[in-house]
Amino acid sequence: MKTKLILVEGLPGSGKSTTAGLIHEILTENQVSAELYMEGNLDHPADYEGVAYFTEEDFEILLKESGSLSKVFQERVTVKRNRRLLPYMKLKNELGSNFPDELFANISKRDIYELPLEENMATIIESWEEFAKQAASEEKVYIFECCFIQNPVTVGMIKYGASDEATTDYVKKLAQAVKALNPLLVYVKQEDLEKSFRKAVTERSEDWIKGFVDYYTSQGYGHINGLSGLEGTIDVLKARQDLEYRILENLPISMNILNNSQFDLEGHRERLKRLLVRNNVLSI
């Protein structure tokens, strides 16, 4: 069975973005049709990025409060099993100042990743199932960066402090949803988590650092364990890494862990090429 989905995972600063880009580059250079979706892509075919969830009643209230934008919202909303899904980030990018900040802020509070865990799981899993049905009939390889393990662990453990079992079950259900695509998981590992994360901190903006630290320590696992600041964030990341390794041990899909501790780009590229050949994604 051909592999039609490659999942790239790893902790922040591990090099997963670089890895996903290299996989796409290698496949394209070898005439394999491939599509790459990085973290934050608003057009992601399986996951939701910048999409708000409304019940039918709540969406009607939104329309009444939205003035001239109500027609735009009606045109762009997607209805799935009584869920009203509005791509508010794409609309903000398109409308700019014509999308009032207060209205945007109120809608963003309804982001799918702000939903209670069970509702978030149901909505996301359904989307992955729909994607798999579509992708199964296509002659291409999809490459997803960090939405397969990272997002469930972030919303389960980091945001809600959910049990390891609940978070692991979330990821296993995503694996089941895309089983027909014969997925290949590439997990990018760093031997020294703290060193790689501190390196990433020096390369990111202050706003990113502040937002990341706040997200990791003010709720869920970080809050429950009384962690704070950059040191507390590193402690949460260590716990996240332990959980992700346990999740990897229980996944019923092909998987490879690649050590990227040296940040050797050419060496990493060659290892990826061999991996793709070994897993019959690439023929040379």
N, C-alpha and C positions, 0 to 999 in steps of 0.2 A: 504494500500500500504506500502510495506517495505521501510524503510529508508536505502538508499545505499550510502549516502554521509553525512558526518559530517564536518561542517566548523567551525574552531576555530579562533576567532578574538579577538583583543584587542590591546591596545597601547603598545609600547616598555616598558618592565619591569613589565607588568601586570601579567605575569605568563602563557601566552598562550602556550609556548613551553611545560611547565610542564603539563598543562591541556591536550594538545593533546596527550602527552605520556601516561598520566594516562588513558585517554579514550581507547587508543589502548591496554593498559595493562588489563583493566577491561574486554573488549570484548574478548581478547585472553584467559584470565583465565576462561571465561564462554563459551568457545568453539564456539565463533562467529568469522568467518573468516574475518580478517580486515587487511588493508594495510595503513600504516602511511606515509605521505609525509610532511616533515618539510620544513621550509623556507630554500631556497638555494639548495634543492635537484635537481641535474642536470637531473634526470630521471623522473621529474614530468609528470604525464600523461595528465594533462590539461593545466597547465601554462608553460611558457617558462622561463628557467633560463640559462643564459649564451649562448643564441642563437642569432646569427646575421642575419639580413634581407638584402637581395640583390634583385635588379631587375635582369632580365636575362642579360641585357647589363652590369650592374655593376659586376655581377658574372663572366662574360667572361673576363672582365678587371682584376679582382682578379686572375683568373687562369693564365693569361699571366704574372702577376707580382710575382707569388708564386713559381716559379722554381720547384724544386723537390716535393714540397707539393701540387702542382696542382692536381696530381692524387688522393692524399688523400682527398682533398676537394671535388673532383668530386664524390668520392665513398661515402662520408658521408653527402652530401647535400640532403635536402628533398625539393621536389617541390610541392607547394600547391597553386593553382590558380595563377600561374605565379610568386609566391613568392619563392625565393631561401633561405632556412633556414639552417644555418650552426651552429652546436653545438661547437662553438669555445672554450668554457671553458673545455668541456670534451676532446677535442683534445689537449689543452694545458696540461691538466693533464696526458694524455697518452704520448705525445711527449716530454714534458719537454723542454730542451734546444734546441731540434731539431725544435722547433717552435719559430722562432726569435721574440724577444721582440717587435721590431718595427712593424713587420707584425701583431702580436697579438694586439698591441695598435690600429692600424688602423682598424682592423676588429671589435674590441670591441666598436668603435665609432658607429657601425651599429647595436648595440644591439637592440632587439625589444623594450626594454623600453627606448630607445633613439629616437624612431620614433615620428613623430608628433602625437598628441593625437588621431585624427580620425583614422589614419592608425594603431596605436597601438591597439585601441579598436577593429577594424575589425579583426586583426590578432589573438588577444587573445580570443575574443568571438567565432570565428570559431573553435579554438582549444578546447574550453570548450564544444561546441556542439558535436564535434567528440568524445570527451571523454565520454559524456553522452550516446551516442548511443552504445558505446562499453560496458560501465559499466552496462547499463540497463539489459543486458543479463547474467551478472555474479552474482554468489551467494556469494557476499562479501560486506563488508562495507569499503568505502574509508574515510580516515580522512585527511583533508587538513588544515595545519596551515597557517594562515595569507595571503593567496593569493586572497581571495574572496573580502574583503573590503579594506584591507591594500594596495594592489598593485594599484587598481584603484584610491584610494584617494591619494596615493603617486605620481602617474604619473599625475593625474588630478590637484589636488589642490597644492601639494608641488612642483612639477616640473614645471608645466605650469601655475599655478594660474588660472585654469579654474573655471567657475562658479559652484556654488553648484548644480545647475540643471544638468549640463553636467556630473559632477562626479557621482551624484546620478543615473542618467540615465545609466551610465556605469555599476554600480553594479546591477541595476535592470535587465539589459540585460543578465548579467551572471546568475542571479537567474532564468530567463526564460530559459536559455540554459540548465540548469540542473534540470528543473522542474520535469522531468520524474523519477528522482532519489529520489524524496520526501526528499529533503535535510533538515537537522537540523542544525541550527546555534547556536553555543555556544559562547557568547561574554563575555570575562573575564574583569571585571570592577575593578578599583581601586578608592576608595573614594578620595584619595589625589594623584592626578596625579604627581605633582611636587616631592613629597616624593618618590614615586615608581620609577620615572625616575632617580632621583639623586642616588637612591640605585643601579639601573642598571648601572649607570655611574661608580660607584666604583667597579663594578664587571667586567667591560669590559676593553679592551686594549685601550691605548691612540690613536692608529691608528683608532680604531672603533669610538671613541668619536669625533676625529677630522673630520673624513669622514662624520659622521652623522650630526654634527653641520654645516659643510659646505654645505651639500646637502639641509638641511632644511632652511638655511638662505640666500644662495647666488643666489637663483632662485625662480620663482613662488611666492607663497604667502609670504614667508619670505622677499624676495627682494622687492616686491611691497609695503610691509608695513614697510620697513626700519629696519628689525630686524637683530640682530647679536649676536654671542657668545652663551654661554650656556643658558643665560636668555632669549635671543631671541628665541632659539630653544624650550624652555619650553612654550613660548607664542604661537608658531606655533602648538605645540602639543595640547594645550588647544583648539585652533581653530579647529584642526583636530578632537578632541574628540567631540566637539559640532556638527560638521558636521556628524560624524559617528553615533551619537545618532539620528540625524534627518533622516539619511539613514535607520537606524533600524526601525523607525516608519513607513517607507513606503515600507518595503519588504514583498512580498507575500509568505513567507516561515515560517515554524515553527522556533521559536527563544526563547532562554533563556539567560538572563543576570545573570551571577554569580559574586557575590562580593568576590574577593580574597584578600581584603585589609589586612587580618590578616596573610596571607601566612601560613595558617594552613594546612599542607599537608594531614594529615589523614582526617580532616574535609572536605577538598576540594574533596578528593577522594570519600567520602561517599555521598556528594551532587551530584557529577557526576554520581555515580551509581544509585541514586534515579532518576535523570534526565533521564538516559538511559532507565530505567524501565518505567517511566511515558510516555515516547515517543515511547514505544514499540520497541526499538532497542534491548533491553535485556529482557529476561524472567528469573525470579528467582523463 
